[in-house]
Amino acid sequence: MKALVYTKYGGPEVLQLREVEKPYVKDNEVLIKVHAVSINDWDYGLLNGLPIITRLASGLLKPKKKILGSDIAGRIEAVGKNVKQFQTGDEVFGDLSGKWGGFAEYVCARENALALKPASMSFEEAAAIPQAAMLAVQGLVDKGHIQSGQKLLINGAGGGVGTFGVQIAKLYGVEVTGVDSAGKLDMMRAIGFDHVIDYKKEDFTKNGRCYDLILDAKTNRSVFDYTRALCRNGIYVTVGGDMGRLLQVLFLNPWISMISKKYIRIVVLKPNKDLSYMKQLFGSGKMKPVIDGPYKLEEFSKAFSLFGKGDHKGKVVISM
Ligand SMILES: NC(=O)c1ccc[n+]([C@@H]2O[C@H](COP(=O)([O-])OP(=O)(O)OC[C@H]3O[C@@H](n4cnc5c(N)ncnc54)[C@H](OP(=O)(O)O)[C@@H]3O)[C@@H](O)[C@H]2O)c1
């Protein structure tokens, strides 16, 4: 089968489209013919081997896993003898992070990493959903306790998490401001952001406004900046970003809550937890993934470069 393989850390140039052996399905797994896969920040971090500390898990000098790719959608081609929920021919999608292997024509997965794909959802739409949509739901609902009438700001709003986040937030009757680069602001207005801020022109932490809830996909500022931008009893939720800033958030969070009546929270992704909620929203026309692409597998270099530069809108999807 064809797969995107990497044997050393680096940028998109270290990825190679190669013929490799098709995986063999174990008793508790299904074999999936992959139809679409999306690129996540996690894939990009593992490709680069950055931050360096992550190499303790992914391989000190070279990557242990040779094929990345977690968010896939495809059709089941074979089932292991202990598999109960799925059968051959089922169309499925899910986040295979930890096991990886999605940038390939075939991948094996455990059934708990998968959900049935609705017939009305394309493979590309399904592959866009798992990680980014779960982070958005878990950030806004589980950690942020989003409530009607609030003012929400999403930082890094034009990528995966932000484009799902605004659609979820609008269901709660929330006023949403999105912060990203100039090239994404039209798209952001079109999908429901009430206000948009070009971060190169305006600093949302210094414009005198406050927000009840901030969802951050970038975490590129000091925790004191974020605290300043929160209203009284406001909640700041980060899903990820700069490692140094995240550590600051982690250590200062209890003190900030104690002295300021403002709350700082970090999302630890629960993969696939809210896939059925996203299926419901999609089925009722309340959510539609924003897709950059789809790119053909042969265009992987273009797709990864676009993602690496941050120039993508929504989710970068590759069709197999
Ligand atoms: N918590 C967990 O367990 C977990 C698990 C997986 C992933 N993650 C994290 O979740 C996040 C994924 O977010 P995502 O999929 O939405 O990423 P994304 O698609 O890369 O979107 C991030 C957006 O931020 C914008 N941006 C860059 N610099 C900015 C700045 N200074 N201010 C505001 N916006 C800026 C980028 O656009 P421009 O570059 O054009 O500005 C891009 O549109 C990552 O941080 C990842 O590490 C967390």
The ligand as an SDF file (V2000), in Angstrom:
LIG
                    3D

 48 52  0  0  0  0  0  0  0  0999 V2000
   -5.0100   19.5930   24.9410 N   0  0  0  0  0  0  0  0  0  0  0  0
   -4.7430   18.4830   24.2640 C   0  0  0  0  0  0  0  0  0  0  0  0
   -4.7980   17.3650   24.8020 O   0  0  0  0  0  0  0  0  0  0  0  0
   -4.3780   18.6290   22.8120 C   0  0  0  0  0  0  0  0  0  0  0  0
   -4.3970   17.5350   21.9330 C   0  0  0  0  0  0  0  0  0  0  0  0
   -4.1250   17.7760   20.5860 C   0  0  0  0  0  0  0  0  0  0  0  0
   -3.8230   19.0640   20.1400 C   0  0  0  0  0  0  0  0  0  0  0  0
   -3.7850   20.0910   21.0240 N   0  0  0  0  0  0  0  0  0  0  0  0
   -3.5220   21.4960   20.6440 C   0  0  0  0  0  0  0  0  0  0  0  0
   -4.6970   22.0460   20.1280 O   0  0  0  0  0  0  0  0  0  0  0  0
   -4.3710   23.1030   19.2260 C   0  0  0  0  0  0  0  0  0  0  0  0
   -5.0110   22.8030   17.8800 C   0  0  0  0  0  0  0  0  0  0  0  0
   -5.5830   23.9420   17.3880 O   0  0  0  0  0  0  0  0  0  0  0  0
   -6.0520   24.0340   15.8810 P   0  0  0  0  0  0  0  0  0  0  0  0
   -6.2790   22.6710   15.3270 O   0  0  0  0  0  0  0  0  0  0  0  0
   -7.1530   24.9990   15.8120 O   0  0  0  0  0  0  0  0  0  0  0  0
   -4.7130   24.6480   15.1990 O   0  0  0  0  0  0  0  0  0  0  0  0
   -4.6130   25.3760   13.8170 P   0  0  0  0  0  0  0  0  0  0  0  0
   -5.5520   24.7900   12.8220 O   0  0  0  0  0  0  0  0  0  0  0  0
   -3.1380   25.4100   13.4940 O   0  0  0  0  0  0  0  0  0  0  0  0
   -5.1270   26.8620   14.1040 O   0  0  0  0  0  0  0  0  0  0  0  0
   -4.4090   27.8080   14.8220 C   0  0  0  0  0  0  0  0  0  0  0  0
   -4.6850   29.1860   14.2370 C   0  0  0  0  0  0  0  0  0  0  0  0
   -4.0040   30.1540   15.0240 O   0  0  0  0  0  0  0  0  0  0  0  0
   -3.5570   31.2020   14.1620 C   0  0  0  0  0  0  0  0  0  0  0  0
   -2.5110   31.9820   14.8010 N   0  0  0  0  0  0  0  0  0  0  0  0
   -1.1660   31.9150   14.6610 C   0  0  0  0  0  0  0  0  0  0  0  0
   -0.5560   32.8300   15.4290 N   0  0  0  0  0  0  0  0  0  0  0  0
   -1.5270   33.4900   16.0910 C   0  0  0  0  0  0  0  0  0  0  0  0
   -1.5320   34.5660   17.0250 C   0  0  0  0  0  0  0  0  0  0  0  0
   -0.3900   35.1340   17.4400 N   0  0  0  0  0  0  0  0  0  0  0  0
   -2.6970   35.0000   17.5050 N   0  0  0  0  0  0  0  0  0  0  0  0
   -3.8640   34.4360   17.0910 C   0  0  0  0  0  0  0  0  0  0  0  0
   -3.9220   33.4330   16.1840 N   0  0  0  0  0  0  0  0  0  0  0  0
   -2.7790   32.9490   15.6950 C   0  0  0  0  0  0  0  0  0  0  0  0
   -3.1180   30.4410   12.9240 C   0  0  0  0  0  0  0  0  0  0  0  0
   -3.1290   31.2900   11.7650 O   0  0  0  0  0  0  0  0  0  0  0  0
   -1.8950   32.1670   11.2070 P   0  0  0  0  0  0  0  0  0  0  0  0
   -0.6610   31.3190   11.3580 O   0  0  0  0  0  0  0  0  0  0  0  0
   -2.2570   32.5310    9.8110 O   0  0  0  0  0  0  0  0  0  0  0  0
   -1.8090   33.3610   12.0780 O   0  0  0  0  0  0  0  0  0  0  0  0
   -4.2110   29.3770   12.8120 C   0  0  0  0  0  0  0  0  0  0  0  0
   -5.2920   29.8390   12.0230 O   0  0  0  0  0  0  0  0  0  0  0  0
   -2.8680   23.1510   19.1270 C   0  0  0  0  0  0  0  0  0  0  0  0
   -2.3850   24.1470   19.9940 O   0  0  0  0  0  0  0  0  0  0  0  0
   -2.4620   21.7540   19.6160 C   0  0  0  0  0  0  0  0  0  0  0  0
   -1.1710   21.7320   20.1480 O   0  0  0  0  0  0  0  0  0  0  0  0
   -4.0850   19.8940   22.3360 C   0  0  0  0  0  0  0  0  0  0  0  0
  1  2  1  0
  2  3  2  0
  2  4  1  0
  4  5  1  0
  4 48  2  0
  5  6  2  0
  6  7  1  0
  7  8  2  0
  8  9  1  0
  8 48  1  0
  9 10  1  0
  9 46  1  0
 10 11  1  0
 11 12  1  0
 11 44  1  0
 12 13  1  0
 13 14  1  0
 14 15  2  0
 14 16  1  0
 14 17  1  0
 17 18  1  0
 18 19  2  0
 18 20  1  0
 18 21  1  0
 21 22  1  0
 22 23  1  0
 23 24  1  0
 23 42  1  0
 24 25  1  0
 25 26  1  0
 25 36  1  0
 26 27  1  0
 26 35  1  0
 27 28  2  0
 28 29  1  0
 29 30  1  0
 29 35  2  0
 30 31  1  0
 30 32  2  0
 32 33  1  0
 33 34  2  0
 34 35  1  0
 36 37  1  0
 36 42  1  0
 37 38  1  0
 38 39  2  0
 38 40  1  0
 38 41  1  0
 42 43  1  0
 44 45  1  0
 44 46  1  0
 46 47  1  0
M  CHG  2   8   1  16  -1
M  END
$$$$
